[in-house]
Amino acid sequence: MFTHFVASLNQRKNRLYDHLAKRVGGCVLCGQTSGEMPASPRLCAGCAETLTHTCLDDEPHPRCTQCAHLLHTAEPLCGDCMTDPPAFDRSVVFADYVGQMQHALLQFKFHHALHLAPLLADGLRHALSEYAQTQRPDMLVLVPALPSRVQQRGFNPLRLIMQHIDLRVIWPSNTPVFRPDALMRVHHDQLQIHVKPDQRRKQVKNAFALAADFSPLGQHIAVIDDIITTGATLHEIAHTLKQSGARQVDNVLIARTPKSPKL
C-alpha cells in the first residue's frame, strides 16, 4: 500500500514538473529560456546542442546499424559487428552518452532528479520515432531492472520514462504490444559500471528468463533500455529471446557509450 502511494505521488510530481516546464518554457537542465530545439520542448538551444551526435544534427553521423557505434566509413556495420556479431539485429539510439545527456541520466538514475524523466522520454520517443520509420515490432519489452536498485531508488527508471510516451502516436496503426514484465532477471544483482568489458558477457550469462505468460515465438521484439555500453546485457537478452523462438530482436535506447579510442 505504501509503495503504491509513493509511486502515485511520484507520478503526480512528474506531471507537475512536466506541466511547469511546458508553461514556463525554461530549460530543465540550465533554467534558461533561449529557445528550444525539436528534440524536446524542455530544452534550451544551448543544452540541446550539447546532446552530441543526435540524429538532429544537420549532417547526421552514420552509426552501425547493429550496435549503434559511430562510424567513420560508409559500411553499414562496424568492425566488431562484422567479426563477432551480437545476438540482436539492430540498434537505434538518440544520442551518445556524453555531455549533458550523461549528466541528465546520472542525475535521474542516481540522484532522484525525477523531473528529468520527461526530458529523457523525449529522447527515447525520438529514437522510437526514427525506428518506427522502417520497423513495426510485434512487442516492446523493457530490460528488467536490478531488484535491489529498484528498492534502493524507490522507482524503476525505465518504467517512469515510458509513462511519458504514447506508443499509439508513434505507431498510429497496429501499435506494438507493450510488455514491461516480459523479462525477469534471475541472477546477477550487481551493477556493471566498474566491470571490465571482457567480463560483462560472462557475468550476464543466463541472467534472464521469460515470464511464465510470455512467449516470443515468431515475434519481432524491440527491447527498450536507457544506455548501451558493451552490449553484453542486450546480447544476452536477445540470445534468450531467440532461443525461445523470437524471429527478430532490436534495441531502442536513449544513449550509446562512445567507443574509447585505441591506444
VEXSEZA-463387 format. One line per field, with one value per residue (C-alpha): residue in one letter; x, y, z. Coordinates in Angstrom, 2 decimals. Example, Ala and Ser with C-alpha at 12.3 -4.5 7.8 and 13.67 -1.06 7.14 Angstrom:
residues 2
tiro: (a;s)
x: (12.30;13.67)
y: (-4.50;-1.06)
z: (7.80;7.14)
end
This chain:
residues 263
tiro: (m;f;t;h;f;v;a;s;l;n;q;r;k;n;r;l;y;d;h;l;a;k;r;v;g;g;c;v;l;c;g;q;t;s;g;e;m;p;a;s;p;r;l;c;a;g;c;a;e;t;l;t;h;t;c;l;d;d;e;p;h;p;r;c;t;q;c;a;h;l;l;h;t;a;e;p;l;c;g;d;c;m;t;d;p;p;a;f;d;r;s;v;v;f;a;d;y;v;g;q;m;q;h;a;l;l;q;f;k;f;h;h;a;l;h;l;a;p;l;l;a;d;g;l;r;h;a;l;s;e;y;a;q;t;q;r;p;d;m;l;v;l;v;p;a;l;p;s;r;v;q;q;r;g;f;n;p;l;r;l;i;m;q;h;i;d;l;r;v;i;w;p;s;n;t;p;v;f;r;p;d;a;l;m;r;v;h;h;d;q;l;q;i;h;v;k;p;d;q;r;r;k;q;v;k;n;a;f;a;l;a;a;d;f;s;p;l;g;q;h;i;a;v;i;d;d;i;i;t;t;g;a;t;l;h;e;i;a;h;t;l;k;q;s;g;a;r;q;v;d;n;v;l;i;a;r;t;p;k;s;p;k;l)
x: (0.00;2.77;4.79;1.70;1.15;4.77;4.56;1.32;2.85;5.90;3.67;1.76;5.00;6.38;3.21;3.53;7.17;6.20;3.35;5.54;8.33;5.89;4.23;7.31;9.47;12.65;15.28;15.13;18.93;20.02;16.85;17.47;14.75;16.83;14.61;14.01;15.03;12.85;14.32;12.39;10.25;12.04;15.49;17.05;19.01;22.35;21.70;20.14;23.34;25.35;23.38;26.14;25.78;21.99;20.00;19.01;22.38;22.37;24.69;23.75;26.65;26.36;26.04;26.49;23.02;23.56;25.26;24.85;28.52;29.51;31.12;33.87;33.31;30.42;29.94;26.62;28.35;31.32;34.29;33.25;29.76;31.21;33.72;31.77;28.10;25.83;22.57;20.42;19.69;19.73;20.01;18.68;19.83;19.03;22.45;25.88;26.32;28.40;27.96;24.51;22.99;25.35;24.69;20.92;20.89;23.20;21.19;17.93;19.03;21.32;20.28;16.47;16.19;12.77;11.83;14.22;12.02;10.00;13.19;14.67;11.33;11.62;14.94;13.60;10.49;12.70;14.64;11.39;10.03;13.17;12.95;9.26;10.05;11.23;10.20;6.97;7.73;5.06;6.08;8.11;9.80;11.96;15.35;14.48;15.87;18.03;15.61;17.99;18.34;14.57;14.19;17.04;15.86;12.17;11.34;12.04;13.79;12.62;9.04;8.94;10.29;7.83;4.90;5.56;5.44;2.28;3.11;-0.13;1.27;4.45;2.60;-0.93;-1.99;-1.00;0.55;3.00;2.03;3.92;5.05;7.12;7.18;8.05;11.63;12.97;16.48;17.26;20.77;23.48;22.25;25.22;25.88;28.47;29.85;33.26;33.49;35.89;34.21;35.56;33.97;30.49;29.29;30.39;28.58;25.24;25.35;21.94;20.92;17.49;14.32;10.89;7.74;5.51;2.79;5.15;6.08;8.19;7.69;7.73;7.62;9.58;10.69;12.03;13.96;13.94;16.84;18.45;22.15;24.15;27.84;29.38;26.07;26.59;23.22;21.32;23.19;22.19;18.55;18.42;20.00;17.38;14.53;15.79;16.33;12.62;11.69;11.81;12.46;13.99;15.26;16.11;17.16;15.87;17.83;18.34;22.14;25.19;28.53;31.06;33.87;37.13;39.96;42.51;45.94)
y: (0.00;2.44;1.59;2.25;5.57;6.66;5.66;7.60;10.63;10.48;10.30;13.40;15.25;14.30;15.53;18.80;19.22;18.40;20.92;23.65;23.02;23.43;26.53;28.35;27.29;27.12;24.52;21.70;21.43;25.04;27.10;29.36;30.35;30.96;28.97;25.29;22.50;19.86;17.24;18.46;21.43;21.16;22.12;25.40;25.56;25.58;22.41;20.69;21.28;19.52;16.32;15.44;13.22;13.09;12.33;16.01;17.16;18.96;16.22;13.06;10.89;7.38;4.61;0.88;-0.45;-3.33;-1.81;1.94;2.89;5.92;5.01;6.63;4.62;4.02;0.44;-0.25;-2.31;-1.63;-3.98;-5.62;-6.47;-7.91;-10.13;-11.03;-10.10;-9.78;-11.73;-8.64;-7.46;-3.67;-0.76;2.79;5.43;9.07;10.37;9.44;9.04;12.19;15.80;16.87;13.52;11.71;14.30;14.01;10.20;10.08;12.70;10.92;7.40;8.01;11.37;11.21;14.02;12.70;15.93;14.84;11.86;13.81;15.09;11.58;10.37;12.96;11.44;7.89;8.98;10.48;7.20;5.22;7.52;7.06;3.30;3.30;4.76;1.32;-1.14;-2.25;-4.79;-7.03;-6.29;-3.85;-5.11;-3.48;-4.57;-5.72;-3.55;-4.88;-5.62;-4.21;-0.98;-0.54;-0.97;1.42;4.10;3.73;3.80;1.96;4.38;2.80;2.41;6.02;7.20;5.05;6.63;9.77;8.00;7.16;4.34;4.95;8.26;6.60;3.67;5.01;1.68;-1.78;-0.43;-2.94;-4.65;-3.24;-5.95;-4.30;-7.51;-9.93;-10.43;-11.34;-11.15;-14.46;-13.71;-11.05;-8.37;-6.03;-3.03;-3.48;0.05;-0.96;-4.30;-4.69;-5.15;-8.67;-9.75;-8.37;-11.01;-13.74;-12.07;-11.83;-15.34;-16.96;-13.95;-13.53;-15.59;-15.09;-14.51;-17.57;-15.95;-14.52;-16.28;-14.58;-17.45;-15.99;-12.44;-9.33;-7.86;-4.38;-4.13;-0.76;0.39;3.65;3.07;0.60;0.29;-3.04;-4.52;-7.59;-7.31;-6.70;-9.54;-11.94;-10.78;-11.19;-14.63;-15.63;-14.35;-16.04;-19.33;-19.15;-18.53;-14.76;-14.09;-10.62;-8.67;-4.96;-2.36;1.19;3.28;6.77;6.81;4.93;5.00;6.01;3.67;4.56;5.30;2.51;3.50)
z: (0.00;0.96;-2.19;-4.34;-2.57;-3.18;-6.85;-7.25;-5.54;-7.81;-10.88;-9.80;-9.10;-12.52;-14.23;-12.33;-13.39;-16.95;-16.89;-15.42;-17.93;-20.81;-19.34;-18.15;-21.08;-19.03;-19.80;-17.25;-17.33;-17.01;-16.48;-19.46;-21.91;-25.04;-27.35;-27.89;-30.23;-31.92;-29.61;-26.60;-25.55;-22.21;-23.54;-24.50;-27.74;-25.92;-23.91;-26.92;-28.85;-26.15;-26.75;-29.16;-32.18;-32.04;-35.14;-35.15;-36.47;-39.80;-41.04;-39.09;-38.04;-39.50;-36.95;-37.11;-37.78;-35.36;-32.29;-32.96;-32.61;-34.65;-37.94;-39.94;-43.09;-45.49;-44.29;-42.50;-39.78;-37.54;-37.50;-34.23;-35.51;-38.71;-36.91;-33.75;-34.31;-31.25;-30.97;-31.57;-35.11;-34.93;-32.51;-32.68;-30.19;-29.62;-28.55;-27.31;-23.55;-23.12;-22.03;-20.90;-21.83;-19.47;-16.78;-17.15;-16.99;-13.99;-12.11;-12.93;-12.03;-9.05;-7.56;-7.77;-10.34;-11.31;-13.08;-15.86;-16.76;-19.37;-20.99;-21.22;-22.54;-25.31;-26.33;-26.24;-28.15;-30.83;-31.15;-31.28;-33.98;-36.06;-35.55;-36.50;-39.91;-41.04;-38.31;-36.67;-33.95;-32.51;-28.93;-26.88;-23.71;-21.06;-19.80;-16.27;-13.51;-10.73;-7.85;-5.25;-7.22;-7.58;-3.84;-3.14;-5.55;-4.84;-8.56;-11.80;-14.22;-17.49;-16.34;-15.24;-18.59;-20.53;-18.65;-20.73;-24.10;-26.05;-28.44;-30.34;-31.55;-32.81;-34.41;-35.12;-36.64;-35.45;-32.27;-30.76;-27.54;-24.56;-22.12;-19.35;-17.28;-20.10;-18.88;-15.46;-14.07;-12.40;-11.20;-11.24;-8.88;-9.10;-11.33;-14.06;-14.04;-12.73;-14.55;-17.45;-20.85;-21.36;-18.06;-18.67;-21.09;-18.66;-15.76;-17.55;-18.98;-18.38;-16.29;-17.88;-18.17;-19.67;-17.65;-17.48;-19.61;-22.25;-25.47;-28.15;-30.63;-34.14;-32.79;-33.71;-30.37;-29.62;-26.35;-24.57;-22.40;-21.36;-22.17;-24.21;-23.32;-24.30;-25.39;-23.17;-21.41;-24.64;-26.35;-23.58;-23.69;-27.46;-27.14;-24.56;-26.73;-29.88;-28.08;-27.28;-30.90;-31.49;-35.19;-34.74;-31.74;-31.95;-29.39;-28.97;-26.49;-25.19;-25.28;-26.50;-24.69;-27.36;-28.21;-26.49;-28.91;-29.09;-27.86)
end
